Amino acid sequence: MPESANKPRKRNAAATREAILRSAHECFVRSGYDGVGVREIAAGAGVTAMLVNRYFGSKESLFAEVIARDLDAPTILTPETLASPTLARDMARLIVAVTDSQARTLDGFQMTFRSAGSTRAAELAKEQIERFHHQRLAGVLSGDKAAERAAIILSLVAGVQILRQMIGLDALSKADPDVLAQLIEPLIAALIALPKA
Protein backbone atom coordinates (compact mmCIF):
# COMPACT_ATOMS: atom_id res chain seq x y z
CA MET A 1 0.00 0.00 0.00
CA PRO A 2 1.44 3.42 -0.93
CA GLU A 3 2.48 5.58 2.00
CA SER A 4 0.18 8.40 0.87
CA ALA A 5 -2.89 6.17 1.26
CA ASN A 6 -2.50 6.21 5.05
CA LYS A 7 -2.15 9.97 5.30
CA PRO A 8 -5.24 12.13 5.65
CA ARG A 9 -5.86 14.38 2.68
CA LYS A 10 -4.47 17.83 3.28
CA ARG A 11 -7.15 20.50 3.43
CA ASN A 12 -6.57 23.63 1.39
CA ALA A 13 -7.93 26.37 3.65
CA ALA A 14 -8.11 29.01 0.92
CA ALA A 15 -9.93 26.67 -1.49
CA THR A 16 -12.36 25.55 1.23
CA ARG A 17 -13.11 29.14 2.20
CA GLU A 18 -13.68 30.08 -1.44
CA ALA A 19 -15.99 27.08 -1.97
CA ILE A 20 -18.08 28.16 1.03
CA LEU A 21 -18.28 31.75 -0.24
CA ARG A 22 -19.33 30.56 -3.72
CA SER A 23 -22.01 28.27 -2.31
CA ALA A 24 -23.30 30.97 0.04
CA HIS A 25 -23.40 33.45 -2.84
CA GLU A 26 -25.53 31.11 -4.95
CA CYS A 27 -27.84 30.30 -2.04
CA PHE A 28 -28.37 33.92 -0.95
CA VAL A 29 -29.02 35.07 -4.53
CA ARG A 30 -31.57 32.29 -5.00
CA SER A 31 -33.36 32.34 -1.63
CA GLY A 32 -32.30 35.37 0.42
CA TYR A 33 -30.94 35.37 3.94
CA ASP A 34 -33.88 33.74 5.75
CA GLY A 35 -34.43 31.15 3.02
CA VAL A 36 -31.02 29.55 3.46
CA GLY A 37 -29.52 27.48 6.26
CA VAL A 38 -25.88 26.85 7.05
CA ARG A 39 -26.33 23.15 6.23
CA GLU A 40 -27.49 23.98 2.69
CA ILE A 41 -24.50 26.28 2.18
CA ALA A 42 -22.17 23.61 3.56
CA ALA A 43 -23.64 20.95 1.28
CA GLY A 44 -23.13 23.18 -1.75
CA ALA A 45 -19.48 23.63 -0.76
CA GLY A 46 -18.97 19.93 0.01
CA VAL A 47 -18.13 20.60 3.67
CA THR A 48 -19.84 20.30 7.05
CA ALA A 49 -21.88 23.02 8.74
CA MET A 50 -19.32 22.96 11.54
CA LEU A 51 -16.61 23.90 9.07
CA VAL A 52 -18.68 26.81 7.73
CA ASN A 53 -18.99 28.14 11.28
CA ARG A 54 -15.30 27.60 11.92
CA TYR A 55 -14.36 29.69 8.88
CA PHE A 56 -16.96 32.44 9.23
CA GLY A 57 -18.27 32.32 12.80
CA SER A 58 -21.94 32.68 11.88
CA LYS A 59 -24.38 32.94 9.01
CA GLU A 60 -24.53 36.69 9.65
CA SER A 61 -20.78 37.10 9.16
CA LEU A 62 -20.87 34.94 6.05
CA PHE A 63 -23.74 36.96 4.57
CA ALA A 64 -21.91 40.23 5.28
CA GLU A 65 -18.79 38.97 3.53
CA VAL A 66 -20.71 37.67 0.52
CA ILE A 67 -22.52 41.00 0.12
CA ALA A 68 -19.26 42.93 0.56
CA ARG A 69 -17.49 40.87 -2.11
CA ASP A 70 -20.31 41.42 -4.55
CA LEU A 71 -20.65 45.16 -3.94
CA ASP A 72 -16.89 45.65 -4.16
CA ALA A 73 -17.15 44.81 -7.88
CA PRO A 74 -19.65 47.47 -9.01
CA THR A 75 -21.35 47.44 -12.39
CA ILE A 76 -22.62 51.02 -12.44
CA LEU A 77 -20.45 52.87 -9.93
CA THR A 78 -17.12 51.80 -11.38
CA PRO A 79 -14.07 54.04 -10.84
CA GLU A 80 -14.18 54.92 -14.56
CA THR A 81 -17.83 55.96 -14.41
CA LEU A 82 -17.37 57.99 -11.22
CA ALA A 83 -14.40 59.83 -12.80
CA SER A 84 -16.26 60.55 -16.03
CA PRO A 85 -16.96 64.18 -16.98
CA THR A 86 -20.32 62.92 -18.29
CA LEU A 87 -21.27 61.06 -15.10
CA ALA A 88 -25.03 61.63 -15.39
CA ARG A 89 -25.17 60.40 -18.98
CA ASP A 90 -22.94 57.40 -18.30
CA MET A 91 -24.93 56.40 -15.22
CA ALA A 92 -28.25 56.75 -17.04
CA ARG A 93 -27.06 54.52 -19.89
CA LEU A 94 -25.65 51.92 -17.49
CA ILE A 95 -28.86 51.85 -15.43
CA VAL A 96 -30.88 51.18 -18.58
CA ALA A 97 -28.41 48.55 -19.81
CA VAL A 98 -28.25 46.54 -16.58
CA THR A 99 -32.03 46.61 -16.07
CA ASP A 100 -32.91 45.35 -19.54
CA SER A 101 -35.30 42.41 -19.32
CA GLN A 102 -32.74 40.22 -21.09
CA ALA A 103 -29.92 41.21 -18.73
CA ARG A 104 -29.12 39.06 -15.73
CA THR A 105 -30.31 40.71 -12.52
CA LEU A 106 -27.30 41.85 -10.52
CA ASP A 107 -26.48 39.35 -7.78
CA GLY A 108 -25.89 41.92 -5.05
CA PHE A 109 -29.26 43.47 -5.78
CA GLN A 110 -30.97 40.06 -5.76
CA MET A 111 -29.41 39.15 -2.41
CA THR A 112 -30.40 42.47 -0.87
CA PHE A 113 -33.92 42.43 -2.32
CA ARG A 114 -34.62 38.84 -1.29
CA SER A 115 -33.17 39.39 2.19
CA ALA A 116 -34.85 42.72 3.00
CA GLY A 117 -37.59 41.00 5.04
CA SER A 118 -35.00 40.00 7.63
CA THR A 119 -34.21 42.84 10.01
CA ARG A 120 -30.67 41.62 10.64
CA ALA A 121 -29.92 40.92 6.96
CA ALA A 122 -31.25 44.36 6.03
CA GLU A 123 -28.91 45.94 8.59
CA LEU A 124 -25.95 43.99 7.21
CA ALA A 125 -26.85 44.91 3.63
CA LYS A 126 -27.27 48.58 4.61
CA GLU A 127 -23.80 48.63 6.15
CA GLN A 128 -22.25 47.23 2.99
CA ILE A 129 -24.26 49.49 0.64
CA GLU A 130 -23.17 52.51 2.67
CA ARG A 131 -19.56 51.33 2.68
CA PHE A 132 -19.25 50.54 -1.01
CA HIS A 133 -21.87 52.36 -3.10
CA HIS A 134 -23.03 55.27 -0.99
CA GLN A 135 -19.63 56.47 0.20
CA ARG A 136 -18.11 56.14 -3.26
CA LEU A 137 -20.88 58.12 -4.91
CA ALA A 138 -21.12 60.76 -2.17
CA GLY A 139 -17.34 61.15 -2.39
CA VAL A 140 -17.52 62.47 -5.95
CA LEU A 141 -20.38 64.89 -5.30
CA SER A 142 -19.33 68.33 -4.18
CA GLY A 143 -21.29 70.82 -2.13
CA ASP A 144 -24.00 70.55 0.49
CA LYS A 145 -26.08 67.47 1.17
CA ALA A 146 -23.83 65.18 -0.90
CA ALA A 147 -24.82 62.18 1.24
CA GLU A 148 -28.52 62.80 0.72
CA ARG A 149 -28.11 63.42 -3.00
CA ALA A 150 -26.08 60.23 -3.39
CA ALA A 151 -28.72 58.25 -1.49
CA ILE A 152 -31.48 59.56 -3.77
CA ILE A 153 -29.48 58.53 -6.85
CA LEU A 154 -29.08 55.03 -5.38
CA SER A 155 -32.84 54.96 -4.71
CA LEU A 156 -33.46 55.85 -8.33
CA VAL A 157 -31.21 53.00 -9.46
CA ALA A 158 -32.94 50.52 -7.14
CA GLY A 159 -36.41 51.68 -8.19
CA VAL A 160 -35.64 51.20 -11.88
CA GLN A 161 -34.18 47.76 -11.15
CA ILE A 162 -37.29 46.66 -9.31
CA LEU A 163 -39.97 48.10 -11.61
CA ARG A 164 -38.23 47.62 -14.96
CA GLN A 165 -36.34 44.37 -14.55
CA MET A 166 -37.94 42.40 -11.74
CA ILE A 167 -41.61 43.43 -12.00
CA GLY A 168 -41.58 44.34 -15.68
CA LEU A 169 -43.69 47.50 -15.58
CA ASP A 170 -44.60 47.92 -19.27
CA ALA A 171 -43.83 51.64 -19.45
CA LEU A 172 -40.26 50.85 -18.40
CA SER A 173 -39.64 47.33 -19.67
CA LYS A 174 -41.01 47.99 -23.17
CA ALA A 175 -39.67 51.52 -23.53
CA ASP A 176 -37.02 52.50 -26.04
CA PRO A 177 -33.73 52.27 -24.09
CA ASP A 178 -32.46 55.55 -25.57
CA VAL A 179 -35.63 57.34 -24.48
CA LEU A 180 -35.30 55.96 -20.95
CA ALA A 181 -31.68 57.04 -20.70
CA GLN A 182 -32.63 60.52 -21.92
CA LEU A 183 -35.33 60.75 -19.23
CA ILE A 184 -33.11 59.45 -16.43
CA GLU A 185 -30.05 61.57 -17.26
CA PRO A 186 -31.46 64.98 -16.21
CA LEU A 187 -32.70 63.50 -12.92
CA ILE A 188 -29.22 62.30 -12.06
CA ALA A 189 -27.65 65.51 -13.39
CA ALA A 190 -29.86 67.60 -11.10
CA LEU A 191 -28.73 65.55 -8.09
CA ILE A 192 -25.06 65.71 -9.09
CA ALA A 193 -25.20 69.48 -9.47
CA LEU A 194 -24.87 71.74 -6.44
CA PRO A 195 -28.29 72.38 -4.89
CA LYS A 196 -29.56 75.92 -5.38
CA ALA A 197 -29.55 78.01 -2.23
For each residue, the residues with C-beta under 8 A, 3 or more apart:
1: 5 6
2: 5
3: 6 7
4: 7
5: 1 2
6: 1 3
7: 3 4
8:
9:
10:
11: 16
12: 15 16
13: 16 17
14: 17 18
15: 12 18 19
16: 11 12 13 19 20 45 47 51 55
17: 13 14 20 21 55
18: 14 15 21 22
19: 15 16 22 23 45 46 47
20: 16 17 23 24 41 42 45 47 51 52 55 56 62
21: 17 18 24 25 62 65 66 69
22: 18 19 25 26 44 45
23: 19 20 26 27 41 42 43 44 45
24: 20 21 27 28 36 41 44 45 62 63 66
25: 21 22 28 29 66 69 70 107 111
26: 22 23 29 30 44
27: 23 24 30 31 36 40 41 44
28: 24 25 31 32 33 36 63 66 67 111 114 115
29: 25 26 107 110 111 114
30: 26 27 35 36
31: 27 28 35 36 114
32: 28 35 36 111 113 114 115 116 117 118 121
33: 28 36 59 63 111 114 115 118 120 121
34: 115 117 118 121
35: 30 31 32 114
36: 24 27 28 30 31 32 33 40 41 59
37: 40 41 59
38: 41 42 49 52 53 59 62
39: 42 43 49
40: 27 36 37 43 44
41: 20 23 24 27 36 37 38 44 45 49 52 59 62
42: 20 23 38 39 45 47 48 49 51 52
43: 23 39 40 46
44: 22 23 24 26 27 40 41
45: 16 19 20 22 23 24 41 42 52
46: 19 43
47: 16 19 20 42 51 52
48: 42 51 52
49: 38 39 41 42 52 53
50: 53 54
51: 16 20 42 47 48 54 55
52: 20 38 41 42 45 47 48 49 55 56 62
53: 38 49 50 56 57 58
54: 50 51
55: 16 17 20 51 52
56: 20 52 53 59 61 62 65
57: 53 61 62
58: 53 61 62
59: 33 36 37 38 41 56 62 63
60: 63 64 120 124
61: 56 57 58 64 65
62: 20 21 24 38 41 52 56 57 58 59 65 66
63: 24 28 33 59 60 66 67 115 121 124
64: 60 61 67 68 124 127 128
65: 21 56 61 62 68 69
66: 21 24 25 28 62 63 69 70 111
67: 28 63 64 70 71 108 111 112 124 125 128
68: 64 65 71 72 128 131 132
69: 21 25 65 66 72 73
70: 25 66 67 73 107 108 111
71: 67 68 74 108 128 129 131 132 133
72: 68 69 132
73: 69 70
74: 71 77 78 132 133 136
75: 78 94 98 106
76: 81 91 94 95 98 157
77: 74 81 82 133 136 137
78: 74 75 81 82
79: 82 83
80: 83 84
81: 76 77 78 84 87 90 91 94
82: 77 78 79 87 136 137 140
83: 79 80 140
84: 80 81 87 90
85:
86: 89 90
87: 81 82 84 90 91 140 188 192
88: 91 92 185 186 188 189 192
89: 86 92 93 181 185
90: 81 84 86 87 93 94
91: 76 81 87 88 94 95 153 157 184 185 188
92: 88 89 95 96 180 181 182 184 185 188
93: 89 90 96 97 181
94: 75 76 81 90 91 97 98
95: 76 91 92 98 99 156 157 160 181 184
96: 92 93 99 100 160 177 180 181 184
97: 93 94 100 103 177
98: 75 76 94 95 103 106 161 165
99: 95 96 103 160 161 164 165 172
100: 96 97 103 165 177
101: 164 165 168 173
102:
103: 97 98 99 100 165
104:
105: 109 110 161 165 166
106: 75 98 109 110 161
107: 25 29 70 110 111
108: 67 70 71 111 112
109: 105 106 112 113 158 161
110: 29 105 106 107 113 114
111: 25 28 29 32 33 66 67 70 107 108 114 115 125
112: 67 108 109 115 116 125 129
113: 32 109 110 116 162 166
114: 28 29 31 32 33 35 110 111
115: 28 32 33 34 63 111 112 118 121 122 125
116: 32 112 113 121 122 125
117: 32 34 121 122
118: 32 33 34 115 121 122
119: 122 123
120: 33 60 123 124
121: 32 33 34 63 115 116 117 118 124 125
122: 115 116 117 118 119 125 126
123: 119 120 126 127
124: 60 63 64 67 120 121 127 128
125: 67 111 112 115 116 121 122 128 129
126: 122 123 129 130
127: 64 123 124 130 131
128: 64 67 68 71 124 125 131 132
129: 71 112 125 126 132 133 134 154
130: 126 127 133 134 135
131: 68 71 127 128 134 135
132: 68 71 72 74 128 129 135 136
133: 71 74 77 129 130 136 137 154
134: 129 130 131 137 138 147 150 151 154
135: 130 131 132 138 139
136: 74 77 82 132 133 139 140
137: 77 82 133 134 140 141 150 153 154
138: 134 135 141 146 147 149 150 151
139: 135 136 146
140: 82 83 87 136 137
141: 137 138 146 149 150 191 192
142: 146 194
143: 146 194 195
144: 194 195
145: 148 149 195
146: 138 139 141 142 143 149 150
147: 134 138 150 151
148: 145 151 152
149: 138 141 145 146 152 153 191 192 195
150: 134 137 138 141 146 147 153 154 191
151: 134 138 147 148 154 155
152: 148 149 155 156 191
153: 91 137 149 150 156 157 188 191 192
154: 129 133 134 137 150 151 157 158
155: 151 152 158 159
156: 95 152 153 159 160 184 187 188
157: 76 91 95 153 154 160 161
158: 109 154 155 161 162
159: 155 156 162 163
160: 95 96 99 156 157 163 164 165 172 184
161: 98 99 105 106 109 157 158 164 165 166
162: 113 158 159 165 166 167
163: 159 160 166 167 169 172
164: 99 101 160 161 167 168 169 172 173
165: 98 99 100 101 103 105 160 161 162 168 173
166: 105 113 161 162 163
167: 162 163 164
168: 101 164 165 173
169: 163 164 172 173
170: 173 174
171: 174 175
172: 99 160 163 164 169 175 180
173: 101 164 165 168 169 170
174: 170 171
175: 171 172 179 180
176: 179 180
177: 96 97 100 180 181
178: 181 182
179: 175 176 182 183
180: 92 96 172 175 176 177 183 184
181: 89 92 93 95 96 177 178 184 185
182: 92 178 179 185
183: 179 180 186 187
184: 91 92 95 96 156 160 180 181 187 188
185: 88 89 91 92 181 182 188 189
186: 88 183 189 190
187: 156 183 184 190 191
188: 87 88 91 92 153 156 184 185 191 192
189: 88 185 186 192 193
190: 186 187 193
191: 141 149 150 152 153 187 188
192: 87 88 141 149 153 188 189
193: 189 190
194: 142 143 144
195: 143 144 145 149
196:
197:
